[in-house]
Amino acid sequence: MRHCDSALHVTGRSQYIDDVPAPAGMLHGAVFGSPVAHGLIRKIDVLAAREVPGVRGVVLYGDIPGDPMIGALKNDEPLFAKDEVLFMGQPLALIVAETPESARRAVKACSALIDELPVITCPREAFEKSELLQEPRVFQKGDVETSWSECTNIVEGTIDLAGQEHLYLETNRARAIPREDGQMSVYSSTQSPSATQKHVAGVLGLPMHKVEIDVKRLGGGFGGKEDQATHWACMAAVAARLFSVPVQIVLNRVDDMRMTGKRHPYIQDYKIGLDDEGKILAYEIHHYQNSGAYMDLSAPVLERTVLHSSNAYAIPNVKIHAAACRTNLPPNTAYRGFGGPQGMFPLEVAIEKAALKMGVSADWIQSRNLISDGYVMHYGQEQEACNMQRTWDEAMEEFDVEGVRARVEAFNAENKMLKKGFAMMPVCFGISFTKTFLNQGSSLVHVYTDGSVSVTTGGIEMGQGISSNMIVICSRVFGIPPERIKSNSTNTTRIANISPSAASATTDLNGNATILACREILEGMQKVAAKEFGCSPDDIMIKNAVVHCFGEPTEMTWEQLVLKTYFSRVQLMAHGFYTPPNVSYDPAKNEGRPFHYYTYGTCMIEVTVDCLRGTYKLDASRIVHDLGRTIIPTVDRGQIEGGLAQGIGWVTLEELTFNDDGRLTSHALSTYKAPDAEFMPSEMQLKLLENVENPGGPLGSKAVGEPPFMYGIAAFFAIRNAIAAYSDFHKNEKIVRSPVTPEQVLLQLYPDFASAPVSSDPPQAGQTV
Amino acid sequence: MVNLLQKISFILNDRLVSTSVPAGMLVLDFLRKEERLTGTKEGCKEGDCGACSVIFGELNEDGTVGYTPMTACLMPMGELEGKHVVTIEGLNMEKLSPVQNAMVDCGGSQCGYCTPGFVVSMTAGLMEPRVPLDKEGVLYAISGNLCRCTGYRSIIEAGVQAVDSLASRLNGPDRIKELCEAEALPSYFMTIPERLAELKPAVSDGSKIDTDPIYLGGGTDLYVQRGDEIPELPVDLLKKGEAPAPVYTEDGMLVLDARMSFEDFAMDRLVQESIPQVKDYNLLIASWPVRTRATLAGNICNASPIADMTCLLLALETELTISNAGRLRTLPLKDFFLGYKRLNKKPEEQVVRISFPVCKPQESVNWEKVSKRTWLDIATVNSAARIEVGEGVFLSAGFALGGVAATPLYLTEASSYLSGKTFEPSTVLEMIDVALEEFQPISDVRGSADYKRLLARQLLIAHFEKLFKDELKMEEIYAAL
């Protein structure tokens, strides 16, 4: 079994929203975004825009028929700004025109008169000015304050951790089609069809049952379309209502980058204390989350940052301060790992710095502090079936880490201008939505009279392979080949109250629901067959689409039994509903059992740094990963490698630059660089932990979407280890900054390079383009 | 508004198309909107992601058709006249092709949005005999394609698997025929040379556009800067019509047609003789499809301070030949830039020829570039050097730097400083000090001023590392850093 859509993909036949032929009379929308990052709106001037040929109208705040406010957690974000703008690019108006080109031309004819207010882009500054989205919170386990005195090695410092653009290849888009009786159908590139449905209903002033959201597939999501696909769907729906024709919005790349939120950047102050045996006794961390202008998903992202702040390490005394700081950037949002990477990163910095101080290697400290069964995490959940140590040990052995260390040291002794480095990254990632109520999945399975099967779940296909997983699950439960099963679009009319496809949990929740639905149908079929063969229903099973009785094949095929079941008036469709048992979490106290289970793994990354040019090459990534029992090996491996690539990109190349007035200057693919084929490690090794069962996952599988992202963090430290073999940059490093771009590398290789005298000439305009 | 519609006839996949559209309209928009060929995706509309990759076929003088990959988002419709354009749909056969099959098999496709572009690029790699049939060749072919899902290992493996399955059958002179026979291309490709030959160029209706047209060469930068306007404006397509003249030498100068593409430049035998490493530099500039379109003159006239080719040509003491309605003048390239995006050229003037002295035996050339990502990225700083050494002394030198000033910069002082000085590390270090006085970078999205200054120094030293590692005691230079 391969990814079920891949034959369509490789022939260019798979359809995304804009590939479906347009309905007659469809109009196109383009968004006029705020030219300033913070200010009071005095006037939005769209007169000239209305005169642009092909323009049919303009939609403003006042034109919204229902509730103009949207937002994932709280309705704090106006669909179009009315009085105040809080970030550059914030939607002010939608131009509706006969072609996308006309609409975009008209956007250029728009202007806004805005009284500018001070712009904040730094979360620490926001914190100091009490610009907070919620009360700052402190979580504590043990007693950090009294522990410092027991620590013989203490280091502290500050981290400036950058955000990340999702860079789904398919930009945000939606097509709204008005239906009879005021109803609205929306084809949306969203990870959260029900949230989109709720907000479309809200802005139109409709009950939810009059709004249908349909999602065939996404050209990538990664969290970027969990909450921020909603805006464009709502705008298209409002315009479709106002103009009584279908309306489509397809953001161009620059608008998508300017107008949507990203992975949260953080400023972090850490302090760590160890004894001479390398045991971490205390860890304190202040997280200043750069939340952006509105709440979006910042609070739960911060929550997961808190939960993962101790990653895979057993630390008796932990104190975590967490503040969601409001800045004048686009509202930052979900992104693969959902705050987990930002929780784990600073602890690795702390370990690196502590190792330096103690004269040991970071992995020596890492290996002495790994969690194991029975360990109680700082939020109260006990580790069970913990494979952390196993993945670490297998990595050390399988990848001959000691041999690598010796080779790297020998290489560095021999070479003056090329230096090698490597680093290890253990990962323990909790699986479940930390908003406990979201842990529910639904599946609707239809068996048609010809024996073909259709499955619809709440899961969104965004490349991760949920459709393929559902097909395999149906196929295994029914005992029929995957070719007989089709996975359908996700649709709010067929499945109600869908949780977002997020938190790595989509296959878990919807797969388990699918198993339940299939079993319900199968039970009816077994009864029908049992009657035929005069046995008990338990004696009936189906294998390779042949009905078996007492384990022996009969003459009856799957198709025949389906027909017989139909004529016996027994149901051939069923709805399955699943929620994981034993999951509960009180975010106010940071206590409970937020996770159904954990995923574990260990990664090693090796690099070579060119100490003349400050460039680097990733030589190898080597991973031991705990996947439970894989459902489809190529699909799971794709998730691991894809997650790794994004994680590496986050800490190396991918640099979001905002200038002081809140303008994103890396706003196109020419200035924002994500990994390409040449950049990735020339050797990518993956070893799956063998003989692991996971009762929590469907067919014994484990969630795989997010955990591998954090393996990429190893690249950051591997590069720094190589730099440290050339220069003593740690000595003067005041703030640890990620990503470690070639700029950071060269400046660290030559920390003493004198700053150029400041030129008296005014800066020349744009030296780049 | 002038009527910009132009009758254009070409073969689209297996079908003759005659259409009237603005010459400056993007092929991408035409394919998706007019033809509903939606396998070609829009990802960035600036040539940086490859989701819109198509293959472009041109009739050669020998009657065969040469194919190159293009990003449809940087390609004007006007250039399709008499050509063959192949989209993903035009590669489909009853069964999956070996490339398609391998992509499925290796899990090289996840969300699928970038996938057609990868299949097209890999297939283009197979169609170009110059591209090696190995992993290196696969990387070359997909140098312009981004994927955000897979991490690439599976895609590269798919490419290698496809290449391996075909390699033994691809050793004859007619690659296209071999690929058709191996069912790696649909058989209609065999009929294309004949059908293209029969395609008569459209007769111009003789109407003259009275507004000044935009000169559009490769369009790889113009479309990025002014993509929304160009389809609405009259364009003069420099690449349309007569093919660029071949490179020749005259009075010790190598003479190039200004419309020459980067890719042709790097692959030219005479250029390679003068600049032996030019094929390596090629990999560091844009991507295969973009290099195939980008022109030397476009790079120069765009006047970007980090223009890669301009930087190289500056160090080579290049001269431009500029035409004003047929009246020619020549100008050293280093005198061409007056300020940020200001040129010593009237709007109606056109750079038609580029020439530089053929490299002497005692002369060495090197070019360096550092960008955030190694491939398909814009330089933070680039630098070129031409150094002539004889009898233990530096005879002459030319150094250029990009990304440190408002224009591509020729280092006048540093270049002349070396002349006649002893060939030893201390001379190099002195030269560096002189060079550092010649520029004052500013901070921008590609790097801080401090970084660019430091990087410029490093790249100047890198020239000596590359060219004289065995002759100069580099350790002495490194020790002084």
Interface residues (C-beta under 8 A of the other chain):
Chain A: R2 H3 D5 S6 A7 L8 H9 V10 T11 G12 R13 S14 Q15 Y16 D18 D19 P21 E101 R104 R105 K108 H166 L167 Y168 L169 E170 T171 R217 L218 G219 G220 G221 F222 N252 R253 K416 M417 M462 G463 Q464 G465 L612 R613 G614 T615 T634 V635 R637 G638 E641 G642 G643 L644 A645 Q646 L653 E655 T657 T665 S666 A668 L669 S670 T671 K673 A674 P675 D676 A677 E678 F679 M680 M684 T741 P742 E743 L746 L747 Y750 F753 S755 A756 S759 D761 P763 Q764 A765 G766 Q767 T768 V769
Chain B: R32 R36 L37 T38 G39 T40 K41 G43 C44 K45 E46 D48 C49 A51 T87 I88 E89 N92 L96 V99 Q100 N101 M103 V104 D105 C106 G107 G108 S109 Q110 C111 G112 Y113 C114 T115 P116 V119 L139 I142 S143 N145 L146 C147 R148 C149 T150 G151 Y152 R153 S154 I155 I156 V224 Q225 D228 P231 S304 P305 I306 G339 Y340 E368 V370 S371 K372 R373 T374 W375 L376 D377 I378 T380 G403 V404 A405 A406 Q440 P441 I442 D444 V445 R446 G447 S448 A449 D450 Y451 R453 L454 L455 R457 Q458 L459 I461 A462 E465 E475 Y478 L481
